[in-house]
Amino acid sequence: MESNASRDLSNNSSHVVDIELAESKVGKEILETKGLDGTIVADIQATFVREFNSIEKLPWNSVAFFLGAGAAVLSWGQVYGQFNAKYVFITCIVIFEAGSALCGGAPNIDALIAGRAICGVGGSGMYAGVLTILSLTTTEKERAFYVAVPGLTWGAGTVLGPVIGGAFAISDVGWRFGFYINLFIGALFAPVYLFLVPSKDPRPGDAFLHRVKDIDFLGLTLLAGSTTAFIMALCFGGLTYAWDSGRIIALFVVTGVTFALFIGQQLSGFGIRQKVFPFALMKNINVVIIFLNETCSATACFLPCYFIPL
């Protein structure tokens, strides 16, 4: 049975905040960031690889965004659990826009790769922020619908990304506008997340240092290291370096060691106040099936997006 506070939250938020989140903020942040920005580089990669004369770094063009996103997403989850969701969300938008600006103005391929990684870090935080804010501004009855909206817009953005990127690549404005457009969209929707997104502090009155102490920095570092090494091994193996080369083998070893340390640290509770990943969820068969389904879906989606244009 819902409490009076929950009903008040529904009445006060659903008609104003939720509609804005679903139609404006969610549409922009998820469509543009996790979907569109994740694949927009697919059709323009050949253009800037030729311009920068850096065919040897081609794999990084597709991997950098997802590397940054994968390494940071659980970190953002912990940050949202400690600090005001609105301000963390705005911070993520600023990070994403900074990465987009760096990509658009990149003087060389290394700067472009760095910008893509920064976009991934900010984009994963924006996605986590949308889900966090939706969970705080909707009732249990409403939540299923509004949480489904990011999936819809992400799918649309993933499909539109290569189309929009290719259009910019062959137009007079050039491929750089494929990244600069994020700055215009961010400015357009600024009033939404500055004035309409509610301020939600999970720990009102708590000191900053107390909140920081509850973040599992060791666990996040181990997981980020494992994720980074694994993605790099898969990216470079068989393409830049042979699968049996020392560098690829070393990356797989680092992946295994850091991930084993992460699991051990999480299960033992060493230096943890709040765990990064609740392993108890993996006992739920539905969660495992959803995880496997998402893995297969992402593989089937992104591989064709990046390799067909080549």
C-alpha positions in Angstrom: 0.0 0.0 0.0 1.5 3.3 -1.0 2.1 5.9 1.7 0.7 9.4 1.7 4.1 10.7 0.8 4.3 8.4 -2.2 0.9 9.6 -3.4 1.9 13.2 -2.9 5.0 12.6 -4.9 3.0 11.1 -7.7 0.6 14.0 -7.8 3.3 16.7 -7.7 5.8 15.1 -10.0 4.0 12.9 -12.5 2.4 15.7 -14.6 5.3 18.1 -14.6 8.6 16.4 -13.9 7.9 12.9 -15.4 6.5 14.3 -18.7 9.6 16.6 -19.0 11.9 13.7 -18.2 10.2 11.3 -20.7 9.7 13.7 -23.6 12.6 16.1 -23.2 15.4 15.2 -20.9 15.3 11.4 -21.4 14.8 11.9 -25.1 17.8 14.1 -25.4 20.2 12.5 -23.0 19.6 8.8 -23.9 18.8 9.2 -27.6 21.8 11.5 -28.2 24.3 10.0 -25.7 23.9 6.3 -25.2 22.4 5.7 -28.6 23.3 8.3 -31.2 26.7 9.2 -29.8 27.6 5.6 -29.3 27.2 4.9 -33.1 27.5 8.2 -34.8 31.2 7.6 -35.4 30.5 4.4 -37.4 30.0 6.2 -40.7 32.5 9.0 -40.2 35.5 7.0 -39.0 36.8 6.4 -42.5 36.7 10.2 -43.1 38.8 11.3 -40.1 41.1 8.3 -40.3 42.1 9.4 -43.7 42.4 13.0 -42.6 44.6 12.1 -39.7 46.4 9.4 -41.6 46.1 7.0 -38.7 44.6 3.7 -39.9 46.6 1.8 -37.2 44.4 3.4 -34.5 41.1 2.7 -36.2 40.0 0.2 -33.5 40.1 2.9 -30.9 37.5 5.0 -32.7 34.8 2.5 -31.8 36.1 1.3 -28.5 36.9 4.5 -26.7 33.4 5.6 -26.0 32.3 2.2 -24.6 35.5 1.8 -22.7 34.9 5.0 -20.8 31.3 4.1 -20.3 31.9 0.6 -19.1 34.7 1.6 -16.7 32.6 4.4 -15.1 29.0 3.2 -15.0 29.2 1.5 -11.6 31.2 4.4 -10.2 28.3 6.8 -11.1 25.9 4.4 -9.4 27.8 4.9 -6.1 28.1 8.6 -6.6 24.3 9.0 -7.2 23.8 7.0 -4.0 25.8 9.6 -2.0 25.1 13.0 -3.6 22.3 15.1 -4.9 21.1 13.4 -8.1 20.3 16.6 -9.9 23.8 18.1 -9.5 25.6 14.8 -10.3 23.4 14.6 -13.4 24.4 18.1 -14.5 28.0 17.3 -13.9 27.8 14.3 -16.2 26.2 16.4 -18.9 29.1 18.9 -18.6 31.7 16.0 -18.9 29.9 14.7 -21.9 29.7 18.1 -23.6 33.4 18.7 -22.9 34.2 15.4 -24.6 32.1 16.3 -27.6 33.9 19.7 -27.9 37.2 17.9 -27.8 36.2 15.5 -30.5 34.9 18.3 -32.7 38.0 20.3 -32.4 40.5 17.4 -32.3 43.8 18.3 -34.0 44.8 14.7 -34.2 43.5 11.2 -33.7 44.8 10.9 -30.1 42.7 13.9 -29.1 39.7 12.5 -30.8 40.1 9.1 -29.0 40.5 11.0 -25.7 37.3 12.9 -26.4 35.4 9.8 -27.2 36.5 8.2 -23.9 35.4 11.4 -22.0 32.0 11.2 -23.8 31.6 7.7 -22.6 32.3 8.5 -19.0 29.8 11.4 -19.0 27.3 9.5 -21.1 27.2 6.5 -18.7 26.6 8.9 -15.8 23.8 10.6 -17.7 22.1 7.3 -18.4 22.5 6.2 -14.7 21.2 9.7 -13.7 18.0 9.3 -15.8 17.2 6.0 -14.2 18.0 7.3 -10.7 15.8 10.5 -11.1 13.0 8.5 -12.7 13.0 6.1 -9.7 12.9 9.1 -7.3 10.1 10.9 -9.1 7.7 8.2 -10.0 5.6 5.7 -8.0 6.0 1.9 -8.4 3.0 1.8 -10.6 4.3 4.5 -13.0 7.9 3.5 -13.0 7.8 0.6 -15.4 6.5 2.8 -18.2 9.0 5.7 -17.6 12.0 3.4 -17.2 11.1 1.8 -20.6 11.3 5.2 -22.3 15.2 5.3 -22.2 15.3 1.9 -23.9 13.1 3.1 -26.7 15.1 6.3 -27.3 18.4 4.5 -27.0 17.3 2.1 -29.8 16.2 5.0 -32.0 19.5 6.8 -31.4 21.6 3.7 -32.1 19.9 3.3 -35.5 20.1 7.0 -36.3 23.7 7.5 -35.2 25.4 6.0 -38.4 22.8 7.8 -40.6 23.4 11.2 -39.1 27.2 10.7 -38.9 27.3 9.7 -42.6 25.2 12.7 -43.6 27.6 15.1 -41.8 30.7 13.3 -43.3 29.5 14.0 -46.9 28.0 17.4 -46.3 29.7 20.8 -46.5 29.8 21.2 -42.7 32.0 18.1 -42.3 32.4 15.3 -39.9 33.3 17.5 -36.9 29.7 18.8 -36.7 28.7 15.3 -35.8 30.2 16.1 -32.4 29.5 19.8 -32.3 25.8 19.1 -32.6 25.9 17.8 -29.1 26.8 21.2 -27.8 23.7 22.8 -29.5 21.4 20.1 -28.2 22.8 20.4 -24.7 22.2 24.2 -24.7 18.7 23.7 -26.1 17.7 21.4 -23.3 19.6 23.2 -20.5 16.4 24.8 -19.0 14.9 21.3 -18.6 17.7 19.9 -16.4 18.5 23.2 -14.7 14.9 24.2 -13.7 12.6 21.2 -14.1 14.7 18.3 -12.8 13.9 18.0 -9.1 16.7 18.3 -6.5 16.9 14.9 -4.7 19.6 14.5 -1.9 19.8 10.9 -0.7 21.6 11.9 2.5 20.4 15.4 3.5 22.5 17.0 6.2 25.5 14.6 5.9 28.9 16.1 5.5 30.8 15.8 2.2 33.6 13.7 3.7 31.2 11.3 5.3 29.6 10.6 1.9 33.0 10.2 0.2 34.1 7.7 2.7 31.2 5.4 1.7 32.4 5.2 -1.9 34.3 2.0 -2.5 37.3 3.4 -4.3 39.3 0.2 -4.2 36.5 -1.9 -5.7 35.8 0.7 -8.4 39.5 0.8 -9.3 39.8 -2.9 -9.6 36.7 -3.2 -11.7 37.7 -0.3 -14.0 41.1 -1.9 -14.5 39.6 -5.3 -15.3 37.1 -3.8 -17.7 39.7 -1.6 -19.5 42.2 -4.5 -19.9 39.6 -6.9 -21.2 38.2 -4.4 -23.8 41.7 -3.5 -24.9 42.6 -7.2 -25.3 39.5 -7.9 -27.4 40.0 -4.7 -29.5 43.7 -5.3 -30.4 43.8 -9.0 -30.4 44.1 -10.5 -33.9 44.1 -7.0 -35.5 46.9 -4.8 -34.1 48.7 -7.7 -32.3 48.5 -11.4 -32.7 46.4 -13.3 -30.1 49.4 -15.1 -28.8 51.6 -11.9 -28.5 52.9 -10.9 -25.1 50.9 -7.8 -25.0 47.5 -9.5 -25.5 48.4 -12.3 -23.1 49.4 -9.7 -20.5 46.1 -7.9 -20.9 44.1 -11.1 -20.4 46.3 -11.9 -17.3 45.6 -8.4 -15.9 41.9 -8.8 -16.6 41.8 -12.1 -14.7 43.8 -11.0 -11.8 42.1 -7.7 -11.2 38.6 -9.2 -11.6 39.5 -12.0 -9.2 40.7 -9.4 -6.7 37.5 -7.4 -7.2 35.3 -10.4 -6.5 37.3 -11.4 -3.5 37.2 -7.8 -2.1 33.4 -7.6 -2.7 32.7 -10.9 -1.1 35.0 -10.4 1.9 33.8 -6.8 2.5 37.4 -5.6 2.7 37.4 -1.8 3.0 33.8 -1.6 2.0 30.9 0.4 3.5 28.7 0.1 0.5 29.4 -2.6 -2.1 29.9 -1.7 -5.8 28.0 -4.7 -7.1 25.4 -6.7 -5.1 26.4 -10.3 -6.1 23.3 -11.6 -4.4 21.4 -10.4 -7.6 23.2 -13.1 -9.6 21.3 -15.7 -7.6 18.1 -14.5 -9.4 17.8 -16.5 -12.7 15.8 -13.6 -14.2 18.7 -11.2 -13.7 21.1 -13.7 -15.2 18.9 -14.1 -18.3 18.5 -10.4 -18.7 22.2 -9.9 -18.5 22.9 -12.6 -21.1 20.2 -11.1 -23.4 21.7 -7.6 -23.1 25.1 -9.0 -23.9 23.9 -10.8 -27.0 21.8 -7.8 -28.2 24.7 -5.3 -27.8 27.0 -7.6 -29.7 24.5 -8.1 -32.6 23.8 -4.3 -32.7 27.2 -2.7 -32.5 29.4 -5.1 -34.6 27.4 -4.5 -37.8 27.2 -0.8 -37.1 30.9 -0.3 -37.1 32.1 -2.9 -39.5 29.6 -2.7 -42.4 30.7 0.9 -43.3 34.3 -0.3 -43.6 
